[in-house]
Amino acid sequence: MATHLGIRVKLRNLKKYLVFSILAFGFSTVHKCVAESGSGNNWQQDECLQLQTQREVSDCESAKTNKIEEKLTEAYQRILKLIDEQHDPDLKKRMINIERDWIKYKEESCHFEGQMYAGGSLAGQVETQCLAREAKFRTESLNGLLGYFPH
């Protein structure tokens, strides 16, 4: 009996790992497609990368990320307002949980990207660029949801 329970636990953990892997692969594939379609960051046209010092570049990247995050917050607030108008507390609770999970994913994923440059001067910049990219993608996703609500 204990052997069967151990196998069940291992299978459950494997399923969780597979779901996470599929989601992570899906996100990275979408981002690759967005970047290749020209909607992503083009490093040659990025005004921040035209600056002289690493500090200037980092400050510029942070300011850009803050603006993108503000747009994300606005899109999220619009969705919550529309859900409130539907008087559906369960839907609102799910949306809040989804957003919390997405924030956790974004932070962990971008921290991971930055850690690939750990110890170097690019680590923070890579993480910040990732946060901006993820926030931009999420904003577009939330804005796409607006069409599902009655006007």
N, C-alpha and C positions, 0 to 999 in steps of 0.2 A: 504494500500500500504506500509506504514512504517513497519507494522508487517512482511510482506513478505520480505522486504529488510533486516530486522533484522535477520530473519530466514536464508536467503541466506548467510549473513555474517557469522553467526554461523556455517553453514554447510561448508563454505569455510575454516574457521579456523579449524574445525574438520577434514576435509580432509588433511590439512597441518600437523596437529598433527598426524594423522594416518600414513601418508607417513613417517614422521620423526621417529615414533615409529617402523614401519616396518624396516626401514633402520638401526636403532640402534639395533633392535633385530637381524637382519641379521648379522651385524658386530660382535655382541657379540657371536652369535652362531658359526660363522666361527672361531673366536678366541678360543672358547672353543674346537672346533674340532681340531684346530691346536695344542693346548696345550695337548690334550689327545692323539694325534698321536705321540707325542714325539718331534715335531718340535718346541714347545714352550719352554719357560724358565723352566729349571729344577732347583729348588732352591737348591737342594743338590749338584749340579755340578757347581753352580755359584761361580766363583772365588771371586767375590766381597763380597759375604756373608761369606766368610772364614776369612775376615779381622777382626781386633779387635775393632776398634772404629767406632762410627756412622759417624764421619767425613771421615774416610778412605773409608767406604762403599759408602758414598754419592759421594766422588770424583771418585771412581772407576766406579760407575753407570753412572756418568756424562760423563766420558771418553768413556765408552762403547756406550752410546747413541750418542755421537758426531761421532763416527766411523760409526755407523749405519745410521745416518743422512747423512753422506758423501756419502755412497753407494746409498741412496735414491736420493740425488741430482744428482749423476752420471746417475742413471737410468732415471730420469726425463729429464735430458739434452739429453740423447740418443733418447728418444721418440720425444722431440721437434726437434731434428736434422732430424730425419726420416720424421716428418711432414713437415719440411721446404723443404726437398727433393721432397715431393709430391706437392709442390706449392699450398697448400690449406690453405689460411689464416683463413677461417671459422673454419676448424678443429683445427688449432693451437689456435684460440681464445677460442674454447670450452675446449680444453685441459687445458689451463691456468686457465679458470674459474673453471673447475673441481678440479684442484689442489688447488686453493684458498679455495674452499668449503671444500675439504678434510682437509686442514691445520686447518681451523676453527673448523671442527668436532673433529679433533685430540686434539687440544688444550683445547676445552671445555670439551670433554669426560675425558681427563686425569686430568684436573683440578678438575673435579667432583670426580674422583677416589681418588685423593689426599685429597680432602676435607672430605672424610669419616674418615680421621685420623687427622682432624684439631686440632691443639693444641698439637699434639704428635710429637715425633721425626721422625716418619715414614712417615709423610705426604709428604715431599719433595721426599723421596726415592720412594714411591709408584707412585707419579706423574711421576718421571723420568723413572721408569721401564715401566710405561704405554706408555710414549712417545717412548721409544725404541721398545716396542712390536708393537705399531701401525706403526712406521716407517719401521720395518722389514717386516710386513705384506704388507704395501704399496709398498715397493721395490719389493717384490715377485710378486705382482699384476702388476706393471709396466713392470717388466721383462717378464711377461707372454704376454703382449701386443706386444712385439717385433716380435713375430711370425706372426702377422697380416700384417706386412709391407713387400712389395716385396724386395728381396735382390738384 
